[in-house]
Amino acid sequence: MNVIATRPTLTVIAACAIAAWASVAGAEPPVATPELLGGELFTPLGAERGANEAGTIPAWEGGITEPPPDYNPAYHETDPFPDDPVLYTITADNLADYTELLTEGQRALLEAYPDTWRMNVFRTRRTASYPDWVYAGVIDNARSAELVTEGKGGVRNARISSPFPIPSSGVQVIWNQNLRWRGTRVSRTTGRAAVTRKGRYNVVLTEVEMGFPYGVREPTAFTRRFPNLMIAYKFRTIQPSFLAGDGGLIIEPIDQTESPRKSWIYNRALKRVIRTPTFGYSMPAPNSDGLRTIDEFELFNGAPDMFEWTLLGKREILIPYNAYRLHSSSLDYEDVLRIGHVAPDLVRFELHRVWVVEGRLRDDQRHVYSRRVLYVDEDSWQVSLSDSYDLEGNLWRTAMAHGLNYYTVPVHLSTLDVHHDLVELRYFVDGLDNRRKPYVFTEGSDPREFSPNALSYYVR
């Protein structure tokens, strides 16, 4: 199997870095190396530690490492910045003044809903943080990770979190998103809703259990035996009643060349677990009314082989961040979901540096999108925004991941993903948990919990 070492030469790194900085800095930027990660110039995850030249993006000082005084561990994360004022608001009337800070999808959304959608911009707070052992794992990956180039591809010689903190290609950034650390054992009760043009919707509630054996602190007998396993994911539907009792199981490998994704569903009418032949790529996501594809879970997931990925460099843009207000347990669904979009006054935008990656559909592949542009937060490697284009090259959909720092872990994750169809003028949300149990993080990732037999007991 062919591999290429992913420690790019200083010439390649410098070329990428200079191109990324060309529009935001006058001086040549520093060049990242594994030895510099976690030092004065770069964070352990490979982000630039310092502030930007204008001072509108502050230096990273470790993120949130302690909960605010009013936090109750039994409830949702409380907003650590409740008194932050709105710095300015972008609307359809003044968006021309902020074009350089917006993506094409953001501009299109403002134009689609000129009377109701607006972007409230707040002070930038670089809150993303992780355990020290996760940082150590990323730094080790910078020295050893390799990209498998044969077939669907994957990653070798990496553990715990993002394998390429010093990326030199678009596909490396994709793997940083796919393999970013999200905990080792996570459960959640979450709601999905496909909202009509008139603002009508039904919320589908599911209980979700996720295991991340790739992210465990120390290798176990299981992870040593199955080093290719990335995610195990099972769910059961609890509402509405006509769907309650259905469930599913997904086993996601890292390198899908030899072991493709496996999935099963439990159908309550048949009272049995059924293996599904395919589950991924451009298939419509369950209960989404066709407004989101399977590979748009977390804005992008799965094998990256259908697209040719290009790293376009870095930009400073406005992304949803520190979404504690949107995450609040005091909200009901009707407080969040409005006609055309979520309630704008619950959304917080901040100026952050992001990696920009473009994917173009390969000639020998079939997908509903011909082109995708992903905007990846430098502090967390999470895709924060995505724009997707139809087969004629027209902008079709745009999506936002409203991230925040779960400071008791700590880890940066999205509390709510919002997918907008700019043709149908509808949207789909995934992650509603305001009145439900939010993320619960525990240790361990026992594979016996994620098997077809376990699924049949789990859904009952």
C-alpha positions as CSV (number, residue, x, y, z in Angstrom):
1,M,0.0,0.0,0.0
2,N,1.4,3.4,-1.0
3,V,1.9,6.0,1.6
4,I,3.4,9.5,1.6
5,A,5.0,11.0,4.6
6,T,3.1,14.0,5.9
7,R,5.9,16.1,7.3
8,P,6.1,18.5,4.4
9,T,9.3,20.3,3.5
10,L,9.9,23.7,4.9
11,T,9.5,25.1,1.3
12,V,6.0,23.6,1.0
13,I,5.0,24.8,4.4
14,A,6.3,28.3,3.8
15,A,4.6,28.5,0.5
16,C,1.2,27.5,2.0
17,A,1.6,29.8,5.0
18,I,2.7,32.8,3.0
19,A,-0.3,32.4,0.6
20,A,-2.6,32.2,3.6
21,W,-1.2,35.3,5.2
22,A,-0.9,37.4,2.1
23,S,-4.2,39.2,2.6
24,V,-4.0,39.7,6.3
25,A,-0.3,40.5,7.1
26,G,2.5,42.5,5.6
27,A,5.4,40.5,7.1
28,E,6.3,36.9,6.3
29,P,4.7,34.6,8.8
30,P,6.5,32.1,11.0
31,V,6.9,28.5,9.6
32,A,5.4,25.8,11.7
33,T,7.4,22.7,12.6
34,P,6.5,19.9,15.1
35,E,9.1,21.3,17.5
36,L,7.3,24.7,17.6
37,L,3.8,23.3,18.4
38,G,2.7,24.3,21.9
39,G,5.3,27.0,22.1
40,E,5.2,30.8,21.7
41,L,4.2,30.8,18.1
42,F,1.8,27.9,17.7
43,T,-0.8,26.2,19.8
44,P,-0.5,22.4,20.3
45,L,-3.2,21.9,17.6
46,G,-1.2,24.0,15.1
47,A,-3.1,27.3,15.2
48,E,-1.3,30.6,15.3
49,R,-1.1,31.5,19.0
50,G,-0.7,35.2,18.5
51,A,-3.3,37.9,17.7
52,N,-3.8,39.1,14.2
53,E,-2.3,42.4,13.0
54,A,-5.4,44.4,13.6
55,G,-5.9,43.0,17.1
56,T,-9.5,41.9,16.2
57,I,-8.5,38.3,16.9
58,P,-6.8,37.9,20.2
59,A,-3.9,35.6,21.2
60,W,-4.9,32.1,22.3
61,E,-4.2,31.8,26.0
62,G,-5.3,28.2,26.6
63,G,-9.0,28.6,26.1
64,I,-11.6,27.9,28.8
65,T,-10.0,25.6,31.5
66,E,-12.5,26.2,34.4
67,P,-16.3,26.4,34.5
68,P,-17.8,29.8,35.4
69,P,-18.9,30.2,39.1
70,D,-22.6,29.7,38.3
71,Y,-22.2,26.4,36.4
72,N,-24.2,23.4,37.7
73,P,-22.7,20.2,36.4
74,A,-26.2,18.6,36.2
75,Y,-27.3,21.2,33.6
76,H,-26.3,22.8,30.3
77,E,-23.1,24.9,30.1
78,T,-23.9,28.4,31.3
79,D,-22.7,31.4,29.2
80,P,-19.4,32.6,30.6
81,F,-19.7,35.9,28.7
82,P,-23.3,37.0,29.4
83,D,-22.4,40.7,29.4
84,D,-20.6,40.8,26.1
85,P,-22.2,43.5,23.9
86,V,-22.9,43.3,20.2
87,L,-20.1,45.1,18.4
88,Y,-22.0,45.5,15.1
89,T,-24.7,43.9,13.1
90,I,-24.6,42.8,9.5
91,T,-27.8,42.9,7.5
92,A,-28.7,42.8,3.8
93,D,-28.5,46.6,3.7
94,N,-24.8,46.8,4.8
95,L,-23.3,43.4,3.8
96,A,-21.3,45.1,1.1
97,D,-19.2,46.7,3.9
98,Y,-18.3,43.3,5.3
99,T,-17.9,41.2,2.1
100,E,-14.3,40.2,2.9
101,L,-15.4,38.7,6.3
102,L,-18.3,36.6,4.8
103,T,-18.5,33.5,2.8
104,E,-20.6,33.2,-0.3
105,G,-23.2,31.2,1.6
106,Q,-23.5,33.8,4.4
107,R,-24.0,36.6,1.8
108,A,-26.6,34.5,0.0
109,L,-28.5,33.9,3.3
110,L,-28.6,37.6,4.1
111,E,-30.0,38.3,0.6
112,A,-32.5,35.4,0.8
113,Y,-34.0,36.8,4.1
114,P,-33.3,40.6,4.0
115,D,-36.0,41.5,6.5
116,T,-35.4,38.9,9.2
117,W,-31.9,37.5,9.1
118,R,-29.0,39.4,10.6
119,M,-25.6,38.6,12.0
120,N,-24.7,39.9,15.4
121,V,-21.0,40.1,15.8
122,F,-19.3,39.9,19.2
123,R,-15.9,40.1,20.7
124,T,-13.7,37.2,19.6
125,R,-12.9,34.8,22.4
126,R,-10.7,31.8,21.6
127,T,-12.2,29.4,24.1
128,A,-11.4,26.1,22.5
129,S,-9.4,23.9,24.9
130,Y,-8.5,20.2,25.3
131,P,-6.8,17.9,27.9
132,D,-3.1,18.1,28.0
133,W,-2.8,14.5,26.9
134,V,-4.7,15.3,23.7
135,Y,-2.3,18.1,23.0
136,A,0.6,15.7,23.5
137,G,-1.1,13.2,21.1
138,V,-1.4,15.9,18.3
139,I,2.2,16.9,18.7
140,D,3.2,13.2,18.4
141,N,1.0,12.9,15.3
142,A,2.9,15.8,13.7
143,R,6.0,13.7,13.8
144,S,4.6,10.4,12.6
145,A,1.3,10.5,10.8
146,E,1.1,9.3,7.2
147,L,-1.6,9.7,4.6
148,V,-2.6,6.5,2.8
149,T,-3.1,7.4,-0.8
150,E,-4.3,4.1,-2.2
151,G,-8.1,3.6,-2.8
152,K,-10.3,5.5,-0.4
153,G,-7.4,6.5,1.7
154,G,-6.9,6.9,5.4
155,V,-4.3,7.7,8.0
156,R,-1.5,5.7,9.6
157,N,0.6,6.2,12.6
158,A,-1.7,8.6,14.4
159,R,-3.7,8.5,17.6
160,I,-6.1,10.4,19.8
161,S,-6.8,13.5,17.6
162,S,-6.1,15.4,14.4
163,P,-3.1,13.8,12.6
164,F,-1.8,16.8,10.6
165,P,-1.5,19.9,12.8
166,I,0.8,21.3,10.1
167,P,-1.3,20.6,7.0
168,S,0.1,21.0,3.4
169,S,-2.9,19.6,1.5
170,G,-6.7,19.9,1.5
171,V,-7.2,16.2,2.3
172,Q,-5.0,16.5,5.4
173,V,-7.4,19.2,6.7
174,I,-10.3,16.9,6.0
175,W,-8.7,14.2,8.1
176,N,-8.1,16.7,10.9
177,Q,-11.9,17.3,11.0
178,N,-12.7,13.6,10.8
179,L,-10.3,12.5,13.5
180,R,-10.4,15.6,15.8
181,W,-10.8,14.7,19.5
182,R,-14.5,14.6,20.6
183,G,-14.1,12.6,23.8
184,T,-14.0,8.8,24.1
185,R,-17.5,7.9,25.2
186,V,-20.3,10.4,24.6
187,S,-24.1,10.2,24.9
188,R,-26.7,12.8,24.0
189,T,-30.5,13.3,23.5
190,T,-30.9,15.4,20.4
191,G,-33.6,16.7,18.2
192,R,-33.9,17.1,14.4
193,A,-36.3,19.3,12.5
194,A,-36.9,20.0,8.9
195,V,-38.6,23.4,8.8
196,T,-41.0,24.3,6.0
197,R,-41.2,27.7,4.2
198,K,-44.0,28.6,6.6
199,G,-42.1,27.7,9.7
200,R,-43.8,24.4,10.4
201,Y,-41.9,21.4,11.7
202,N,-42.0,18.2,13.7
203,V,-39.1,17.4,16.1
204,V,-37.7,13.9,15.9
205,L,-35.9,13.1,19.2
206,T,-33.2,10.4,19.3
207,E,-31.0,9.1,22.0
208,V,-27.4,8.8,20.7
209,E,-24.4,6.8,22.0
210,M,-21.0,7.3,20.5
211,G,-17.7,5.6,21.1
212,F,-14.4,7.0,19.8
213,P,-11.8,4.2,20.3
214,Y,-9.3,6.2,18.2
215,G,-9.4,8.9,20.9
216,V,-8.7,6.9,24.0
217,R,-5.8,8.1,26.2
218,E,-3.9,4.8,26.3
219,P,-4.3,2.0,23.8
220,T,-6.4,-0.9,25.0
221,A,-6.4,-4.6,23.9
222,F,-9.3,-3.7,21.6
223,T,-7.7,-0.6,20.0
224,R,-4.5,-2.5,19.4
225,R,-6.4,-5.3,17.8
226,F,-8.6,-3.0,15.7
227,P,-6.5,0.2,15.1
228,N,-8.6,1.1,12.1
229,L,-11.8,1.9,14.1
230,M,-12.7,5.6,14.3
231,I,-16.3,5.9,15.5
232,A,-19.0,3.5,16.7
233,Y,-22.4,5.2,16.7
234,K,-25.8,3.9,17.7
235,F,-29.2,5.6,18.2
236,R,-32.8,5.0,19.0
237,T,-35.8,7.2,18.2
238,I,-38.0,8.2,21.1
239,Q,-40.3,10.8,19.5
240,P,-42.7,11.1,17.6
241,S,-44.6,7.9,18.5
242,F,-44.9,6.6,14.9
243,L,-41.1,6.5,14.8
244,A,-40.3,5.6,18.4
245,G,-38.5,2.3,18.7
246,D,-36.6,2.4,15.5
247,G,-32.8,2.6,15.8
248,G,-29.5,2.2,14.0
249,L,-25.8,1.4,14.3
250,I,-22.9,2.7,12.3
251,I,-19.3,1.4,12.5
252,E,-16.9,3.9,10.9
253,P,-13.3,2.8,10.1
254,I,-10.5,5.2,9.4
255,D,-9.1,3.7,6.2
256,Q,-12.1,2.5,4.2
257,T,-10.0,0.9,1.5
258,E,-10.1,-2.6,3.0
259,S,-13.0,-2.1,5.5
260,P,-15.8,0.1,4.3
261,R,-18.4,1.7,6.7
262,K,-20.9,-0.8,8.1
263,S,-24.4,0.1,9.2
264,W,-27.5,-1.7,10.5
265,I,-31.0,-0.5,11.3
266,Y,-33.6,-1.9,13.8
267,N,-37.1,-1.8,12.5
268,R,-39.7,-2.0,15.2
269,A,-42.3,-3.4,12.9
270,L,-40.1,-6.3,11.9
271,K,-38.5,-6.6,15.4
272,R,-35.1,-7.3,13.9
273,V,-31.8,-5.8,13.0
274,I,-31.1,-5.5,9.3
275,R,-27.8,-4.8,7.6
276,T,-28.0,-1.9,5.2
277,P,-25.8,-2.2,2.1
278,T,-24.8,1.4,1.8
279,F,-25.0,4.4,4.1
280,G,-23.0,7.5,3.2
281,Y,-22.0,10.1,0.7
282,S,-24.9,11.8,-1.0
283,M,-27.7,9.7,0.5
284,P,-30.4,11.9,2.2
285,A,-30.0,11.9,5.9
286,P,-32.8,10.2,7.9
287,N,-35.7,12.5,8.9
288,S,-34.2,15.5,7.0
289,D,-36.7,15.8,4.2
290,G,-33.7,15.5,1.9
291,L,-32.3,18.8,3.1
292,R,-29.0,17.2,4.2
293,T,-26.8,14.4,2.9
294,I,-25.3,11.6,5.0
295,D,-21.8,13.0,4.5
296,E,-22.9,16.5,5.8
297,F,-23.1,15.1,9.4
298,E,-21.0,17.6,11.4
299,L,-20.8,19.5,8.1
300,F,-18.5,16.8,6.7
301,N,-17.8,13.2,7.6
302,G,-16.7,9.9,6.0
303,A,-14.3,9.0,3.3
304,P,-13.0,12.0,1.3
305,D,-12.4,10.0,-1.9
306,M,-15.3,11.4,-4.1
307,F,-13.7,14.9,-4.2
308,E,-10.3,16.3,-5.1
309,W,-9.5,18.5,-2.2
310,T,-7.4,21.7,-2.5
311,L,-6.1,23.8,0.4
312,L,-6.8,27.4,-0.4
313,G,-5.0,28.8,2.7
314,K,-6.3,30.8,5.6
315,R,-8.9,33.6,5.9
316,E,-10.2,35.7,8.7
317,I,-14.0,35.4,8.6
318,L,-17.0,35.6,10.8
319,I,-18.1,32.1,12.1
320,P,-20.6,31.0,14.7
321,Y,-18.8,30.5,18.0
322,N,-19.4,30.4,21.8
323,A,-23.0,29.5,21.1
324,Y,-24.0,29.3,24.8
325,R,-27.1,31.4,24.3
326,L,-28.4,29.1,21.6
327,H,-27.5,26.1,23.9
328,S,-29.5,27.5,26.8
329,S,-31.7,25.1,28.7
330,S,-34.2,27.9,29.2
331,L,-35.3,27.9,25.6
332,D,-38.0,25.9,23.9
333,Y,-38.0,24.8,20.3
334,E,-40.3,27.7,19.2
335,D,-37.7,30.1,20.7
336,V,-35.1,28.7,18.4
337,L,-36.9,27.8,15.1
338,R,-38.3,30.7,13.0
339,I,-39.4,31.0,9.4
340,G,-36.4,30.7,7.2
341,H,-33.7,30.4,9.9
342,V,-33.1,30.1,13.6
343,A,-33.7,33.2,15.8
344,P,-30.9,35.6,14.9
345,D,-30.6,37.1,18.4
346,L,-29.6,33.7,19.8
347,V,-26.7,33.4,17.4
348,R,-23.2,34.7,18.2
349,F,-20.7,35.4,15.4
350,E,-17.0,36.1,16.0
351,L,-14.0,36.8,13.8
352,H,-11.7,33.8,13.6
353,R,-8.9,32.4,11.4
354,V,-10.0,29.4,9.4
355,W,-8.5,27.0,6.9
356,V,-10.3,27.1,3.6
357,V,-10.6,23.8,1.7
358,E,-12.3,23.3,-1.6
359,G,-13.5,19.9,-2.9
360,R,-14.3,19.3,-6.6
361,L,-16.1,16.2,-7.6
362,R,-13.9,13.7,-9.4
363,D,-14.8,12.8,-12.9
364,D,-15.3,9.2,-12.1
365,Q,-17.6,9.8,-9.1
366,R,-21.3,10.6,-8.7
367,H,-22.6,13.0,-6.0
368,V,-25.3,15.6,-5.7
369,Y,-22.7,18.3,-5.2
370,S,-20.1,19.3,-7.8
371,R,-18.1,21.5,-5.4
372,R,-17.9,22.1,-1.7
373,V,-16.0,24.7,0.3
374,L,-15.3,24.1,4.0
375,Y,-14.2,26.6,6.5
376,V,-12.3,24.9,9.3
377,D,-11.7,26.6,12.7
378,E,-7.9,26.7,13.4
379,D,-8.3,26.3,17.1
380,S,-10.5,23.1,17.0
381,W,-10.2,21.6,13.5
382,Q,-14.0,21.6,13.3
383,V,-15.8,22.6,10.1
384,S,-17.6,25.8,11.1
385,L,-19.2,26.7,7.8
386,S,-19.7,24.9,4.5
387,D,-21.0,26.0,1.1
388,S,-22.2,23.3,-1.4
389,Y,-22.8,23.7,-5.1
390,D,-25.1,21.8,-7.5
391,L,-24.0,20.0,-10.6
392,E,-24.2,23.2,-12.7
393,G,-21.9,25.0,-10.3
394,N,-24.5,27.1,-8.6
395,L,-24.6,27.7,-4.8
396,W,-27.2,25.4,-3.5
397,R,-26.8,24.9,0.3
398,T,-24.9,26.5,3.1
399,A,-24.5,25.2,6.7
400,M,-23.3,26.4,10.1
401,A,-22.0,24.5,13.1
402,H,-22.7,26.5,16.2
403,G,-19.7,25.5,18.4
404,L,-18.9,26.1,22.0
405,N,-16.4,24.8,24.6
406,Y,-17.8,22.1,26.9
407,Y,-15.5,23.3,29.6
408,T,-15.7,20.4,32.1
409,V,-14.0,18.0,29.6
410,P,-12.8,20.3,28.0
411,V,-13.6,19.9,24.3
412,H,-15.0,22.1,21.5
413,L,-18.1,20.7,19.8
414,S,-21.1,22.0,18.0
415,T,-24.3,22.3,20.0
416,L,-26.5,22.8,16.8
417,D,-25.9,22.3,13.1
418,V,-28.1,24.3,10.7
419,H,-28.4,23.4,7.0
420,H,-30.0,25.9,4.6
421,D,-31.4,25.0,1.2
422,L,-31.1,28.3,-0.8
423,V,-33.3,27.0,-3.6
424,E,-36.2,25.6,-1.6
425,L,-35.8,28.3,1.1
426,R,-36.0,25.7,3.8
427,Y,-33.7,24.6,6.5
428,F,-32.8,21.6,8.7
429,V,-31.5,21.6,12.2
430,D,-29.7,18.8,14.0
431,G,-28.7,19.0,17.7
432,L,-31.7,20.5,19.5
433,D,-31.1,19.7,23.1
434,N,-32.4,22.8,25.0
435,R,-34.9,20.9,27.1
436,R,-33.0,17.6,27.0
437,K,-29.9,16.0,28.3
438,P,-26.9,17.7,26.6
439,Y,-23.6,15.9,25.9
440,V,-22.5,13.5,28.6
441,F,-18.9,12.6,28.5
442,T,-17.6,9.4,30.1
443,E,-14.4,7.3,29.9
444,G,-14.0,4.1,27.9
445,S,-15.3,2.9,24.6
446,D,-16.3,-0.8,25.1
447,P,-16.9,-2.4,21.7
448,R,-19.5,-4.8,23.1
449,E,-21.9,-1.9,23.4
450,F,-21.7,-1.3,19.6
451,S,-22.7,-4.5,17.9
452,P,-25.8,-5.6,16.1
453,N,-26.8,-7.8,19.1
454,A,-26.3,-4.8,21.4
455,L,-28.5,-2.7,19.1
456,S,-31.5,-5.0,19.4
457,Y,-31.4,-4.7,23.2
458,Y,-30.6,-1.0,23.2
459,V,-33.8,0.0,21.2
460,R,-36.2,-2.0,23.3
